[in-house]
Amino acid sequence: MAKSKFSENLIRLKCGECKRINYFTRKNKKTSEGKLVIQKYCKWCRAHTKHTETKK
């Protein structure tokens, strides 16, 4: 089975409040350093919270 070129750049985003994994996104590892932090909507918290990058 062929490997997708996007699978190695795929990261998971975890909610800062409830610690659930809500989103998946891609990250360019050459241009960005450190963990990615994005303000996103969490459907369990029902609010906009900070989502941070987690391990695969």
N, C-alpha and C positions, 0 to 999 in steps of 0.2 A: 504494500500500500504506500502510495506517495505521500511525502510529508508536505504539509502546507507551509508556504513561506511566512504566513502570518501567525502560525502556532507558537513560534518561539518568542514573538513580541507580545503575546497575549498575557494580560495581567488581570487579577481579580481585585475588586474594590470592596472593602469592608466598612460598614457603618461604624462611626465612632461612638455612638450611643448604645445600640443594641448588639453590636459585634456580629451582625449577620452579613453574609456575602450577597450583595444585591446586583452588582454590575460587573461586566467584563468589558475590557477595552484594550487597545493596543498602545504601546509606548515605544518611542524611538530611543533605544539605549545609548546610541552614539551621542545624541545632543542633550539628553537630560540625565542628570545625576541625582542620586538620592531617591527617596520614596515620593510617589505622586500623591498629592492631596487635592481632592476636588469636592466642591460643595454640590451635593446631589440630593434628590428627594428619596427618602426611605419610606416605603409603604407600610412598614410595621410600626415605625415611630410616628408616622403621619406628619412629618416635618422635614425641612431641608437641614441636613446635617453634613458634617465633614466625612468624606469617605477616603480611606487611605489604602494604598497598595499593600497586598499581602502576598505570601508565598504561594506557589502553585500546589 
